Every structure is written in C-alpha cells, then in structure tokens.
Amino acid sequence: MILYKNDIEQLRNLVSSHTKTFLLLDENTEKYCLQTLKDIDLQDVIKIVIPSGEQNKNIETVQFIWSQLVDNHADRKSLLINLGGGMVTDIGGFVASCYQRGIDFINIPTTLLGMIDAAVGGKTGIDFQGLKNQIGVFSQPLAVVVLFDFLETLPKREVLSGLAEIIKYGFIVDKSFLEAKYPLDPTFIIKAIEVKDEITRNDATEQGLRKILNFGHTIGHALETYLIDHNQEIRHGEGVALGMVSALYLSEKYCNLDHKWTVFYKDLYAKNFNRFNLNDIPVDELIEIMRHDKKNEGGDIRFVLIEDIGKPVYDVVVDLKYIIDSVNYLVEYQNDTNYWDK
Ligand SMILES: NC(=O)c1ccc[n+]([C@@H]2O[C@H](COP(=O)([O-])OP(=O)(O)OC[C@H]3O[C@@H](n4cnc5c(N)ncnc54)[C@H](O)[C@@H]3O)[C@@H](O)[C@H]2O)c1
C-alpha cells in the first residue's frame, strides 16, 4: 500500500494498531527528516539510530538493531518504521522480517531512489562478504509512505542517483521517462512509483517479469561493489547509470537494438551524471563479482537487455568476450573527450 501526504490518518491508524513502535534512522535522517515525522504526531516511538552509508548495510548493524529491539522488549505486535534511503529500508525490512519470525514494518523513504525503487516491492537485505544484497528475504512492508518534503534536504548527487533509476524505466517500460531531468518534475516520481509497484505486485519474488528492473544492474552492481570495496565513492544509481551504457552496447549485439539509442543515452548521461575514471578497474575482478549475481543460473552470467524502447528481454546469457567488450566500451566512453571536455 502506497500512502501520500493526504493519507496520514491511515498511517496513524496503522501505527496505533501495534503494541510498540520503533523508528529506525541513520544519522542524516535523524538530523534532516525526524522533525517532519514528529509533525505528523505519531504515537511515542523508540528511536534506533545507525551509521549511514552502504558500508554499514551489514550483519554487524543488523545485530545492533536486533539487540535494541530485544533490550526494549519488542514483541510480535511491535512495528518498525524505517525512515531513510534504500540503505535504511533494506536493512530495516530485513531486521523486521527475521525478528521473532517477522514483525510488521513500514517504509518511509527519504531519498528519491528510495521512493521510486528501494522502499517499494519487498526486497530486503544486507551486503555480505563484499557482495551486494547477498543475504535477504522478500518481505512486503505494511505500507510505503511517500512524502516529497524529504527531498528538500537531499544533496543533488543523491537526487541524480534516483534520476538514473527513473531513466531506466524509460528504457524498459515507457519512453516518456527518458525526458526526466534535474530538477525533477514530481509527476515523474509518482509515475515511477506506480511502475515499480505494479511490476513487483505481479511478480513479488522475481520469477519472471520483475527481472526487467535489473536493466543496467549486472555491470552497475559489479562496479558499485568493486569501488566501495576499494574505498571509492559511488552511489547506487551512479552504478546503474554506468551499467546502462554497457547494457545498451550488449543490446545492440544480442537484440539488434538500434545504435541511435546508445548514442542518445551517452549524450543524456554526459548532461546529467558524473564522469568516472574507470581505467584502473580490473575487468576480471568485475566478472568475478558478476558471477555472484543473483540473476544467474548454472554458472552463466545473465543480463537484462532491450530489443527496443519498452521491449526488455531477461535471462540473456552473454558470452564472456562480449561482457569484456561492453566494459571496455564503457571505459572508453568515460575517457572520450568529445563528451566531457567541451
Ligand atoms: N530493495 C530494493 O528493491 C532496492 C532497490 C534499489 C536500491 N536498493 C538499495 O538502496 C540502497 C541505496 O539507497 P539510497 O540511494 O537511498 O542511499 P542511502 O540510503 O545510503 O542514502 C543516501 C545518503 O543520503 C542520506 N539521506 C537520506 N535521506 C536524506 C534526506 N532527506 N536529506 C539528506 N540526506 C539524506 C543518507 O543518510 C545517506 O547518506 C543500496 O543499498 C541499494 O542496494 C534496494
């Protein structure tokens, strides 16, 4: 259930049907977002604050949250509200789904990426042994509450990270998303939430159609994992934005996608997103990371590609040679002075 600002009474009713309410925040959402929630005037909540950042989406943080729940006598009718970006909603959803075999949780996303993607659809989890989202469960939140107010304090780089996922919907679902740009028109946000909600309701556990949401993610996740492991800054959406260059290249090779879309996207990328120096990234290590991708079966590396705009295909097994070519294509693009040194 997606709730907006006008539905706050419904949120209050959901909260009051529980014995105790816990509120999970990171240090930034405590600083920037807690007041908005206080204004809504929910019942008393017990705060649990965790450190921000992907490097903390791990088992140690999970143990800390579980300890807080135990120490404060959370029971099976307790509620966990996750107030934050995808890091908080992923880990909070996971914590809630395992605590006493599952308690209710509500996601209140505070980043653009959280609103249009991470908080919706019931994927929860943590990173483990250097692998993204390696441990987790599918578990639906009781509700997702979308309040645009939170976007006011969100740094531009985080907004652009969310924009990448909105543009992804342009390639796999509806061409009009390709017109989204910074500063973002909120109608794109509502439309994107509807898309994510509909796809994930029809295929909650990713048996088929839901896989299309992983367009750009095979190489994007591998880059994100590698760079974070090497203490370099990258946002989730930035990885996806980069990964879509390779995915379009492979779509040309495997699905006869018209080259004009790759050209179009390289222009769009250069206008919106950060340039990365990828020269030192070892392709063999990226491929090793891709081998752990959850979309794979039987040792093959599988991609989501597109035949045309709005025509995705999933489970495409791509030859190692072409994966390497597609990474090199991306690296060359990031080095191409025609795009960047104008
Ligand atoms: N479950 C899913 O379906 C799904 C889908 C996509 C991404 N994800 C996960 O989401 C995570 C990325 O989420 P994200 O991009 O929201 O990152 P994030 O949660 O790390 O938030 C980004 C930064 O913004 C800060 N922040 C959050 N809200 C703020 C606000 N309103 N004002 C100021 N600062 C604020 C955070 O503290 C953090 O420093 C990744 O772990 C990714 O794997 C999950």
The ligand as an SDF file (V2000), in Angstrom:
LIG
                    3D

 44 48  0  0  0  0  0  0  0  0999 V2000
   15.2090   -3.1910   -2.0950 N   0  0  0  0  0  0  0  0  0  0  0  0
   15.2540   -2.7560   -3.3340 C   0  0  0  0  0  0  0  0  0  0  0  0
   14.4200   -3.1020   -4.1830 O   0  0  0  0  0  0  0  0  0  0  0  0
   16.3450   -1.7970   -3.7360 C   0  0  0  0  0  0  0  0  0  0  0  0
   16.2990   -1.1640   -4.9900 C   0  0  0  0  0  0  0  0  0  0  0  0
   17.2800   -0.2380   -5.3030 C   0  0  0  0  0  0  0  0  0  0  0  0
   18.2950    0.0350   -4.4010 C   0  0  0  0  0  0  0  0  0  0  0  0
   18.3280   -0.6160   -3.2140 N   0  0  0  0  0  0  0  0  0  0  0  0
   19.3730   -0.3350   -2.2210 C   0  0  0  0  0  0  0  0  0  0  0  0
   19.2220    1.0160   -1.8040 O   0  0  0  0  0  0  0  0  0  0  0  0
   20.4870    1.4890   -1.3400 C   0  0  0  0  0  0  0  0  0  0  0  0
   20.7310    2.8600   -1.8940 C   0  0  0  0  0  0  0  0  0  0  0  0
   19.7130    3.7050   -1.4350 O   0  0  0  0  0  0  0  0  0  0  0  0
   19.8780    5.2960   -1.4250 P   0  0  0  0  0  0  0  0  0  0  0  0
   20.4220    5.7380   -2.7110 O   0  0  0  0  0  0  0  0  0  0  0  0
   18.6140    5.8360   -0.9300 O   0  0  0  0  0  0  0  0  0  0  0  0
   21.0900    5.5170   -0.4090 O   0  0  0  0  0  0  0  0  0  0  0  0
   21.1940    5.7470    1.1710 P   0  0  0  0  0  0  0  0  0  0  0  0
   20.0830    5.1560    1.9230 O   0  0  0  0  0  0  0  0  0  0  0  0
   22.5770    5.3260    1.5260 O   0  0  0  0  0  0  0  0  0  0  0  0
   21.0590    7.3390    1.2840 O   0  0  0  0  0  0  0  0  0  0  0  0
   21.9920    8.1700    0.6510 C   0  0  0  0  0  0  0  0  0  0  0  0
   22.5250    9.2440    1.6100 C   0  0  0  0  0  0  0  0  0  0  0  0
   21.5240   10.2440    1.7870 O   0  0  0  0  0  0  0  0  0  0  0  0
   21.2940   10.4660    3.1900 C   0  0  0  0  0  0  0  0  0  0  0  0
   19.9050   10.9090    3.2850 N   0  0  0  0  0  0  0  0  0  0  0  0
   18.7980   10.1420    3.2000 C   0  0  0  0  0  0  0  0  0  0  0  0
   17.7050   10.9000    3.1630 N   0  0  0  0  0  0  0  0  0  0  0  0
   18.1140   12.1870    3.2570 C   0  0  0  0  0  0  0  0  0  0  0  0
   17.4380   13.4410    3.2560 C   0  0  0  0  0  0  0  0  0  0  0  0
   16.1100   13.5200    3.0920 N   0  0  0  0  0  0  0  0  0  0  0  0
   18.1810   14.5570    3.3690 N   0  0  0  0  0  0  0  0  0  0  0  0
   19.5330   14.4970    3.4730 C   0  0  0  0  0  0  0  0  0  0  0  0
   20.2320   13.3390    3.4540 N   0  0  0  0  0  0  0  0  0  0  0  0
   19.5220   12.2010    3.3430 C   0  0  0  0  0  0  0  0  0  0  0  0
   21.6310    9.1540    3.8110 C   0  0  0  0  0  0  0  0  0  0  0  0
   21.9360    9.2920    5.1750 O   0  0  0  0  0  0  0  0  0  0  0  0
   22.8470    8.7340    3.0050 C   0  0  0  0  0  0  0  0  0  0  0  0
   23.9950    9.3730    3.4660 O   0  0  0  0  0  0  0  0  0  0  0  0
   21.5140    0.4610   -1.7660 C   0  0  0  0  0  0  0  0  0  0  0  0
   21.8760   -0.3010   -0.6500 O   0  0  0  0  0  0  0  0  0  0  0  0
   20.7680   -0.3970   -2.7780 C   0  0  0  0  0  0  0  0  0  0  0  0
   21.2560   -1.7120   -2.8160 O   0  0  0  0  0  0  0  0  0  0  0  0
   17.3650   -1.5110   -2.8610 C   0  0  0  0  0  0  0  0  0  0  0  0
  1  2  1  0
  2  3  2  0
  2  4  1  0
  4  5  1  0
  4 44  2  0
  5  6  2  0
  6  7  1  0
  7  8  2  0
  8  9  1  0
  8 44  1  0
  9 10  1  0
  9 42  1  0
 10 11  1  0
 11 12  1  0
 11 40  1  0
 12 13  1  0
 13 14  1  0
 14 15  2  0
 14 16  1  0
 14 17  1  0
 17 18  1  0
 18 19  2  0
 18 20  1  0
 18 21  1  0
 21 22  1  0
 22 23  1  0
 23 24  1  0
 23 38  1  0
 24 25  1  0
 25 26  1  0
 25 36  1  0
 26 27  1  0
 26 35  1  0
 27 28  2  0
 28 29  1  0
 29 30  1  0
 29 35  2  0
 30 31  1  0
 30 32  2  0
 32 33  1  0
 33 34  2  0
 34 35  1  0
 36 37  1  0
 36 38  1  0
 38 39  1  0
 40 41  1  0
 40 42  1  0
 42 43  1  0
M  CHG  2   8   1  16  -1
M  END
$$$$
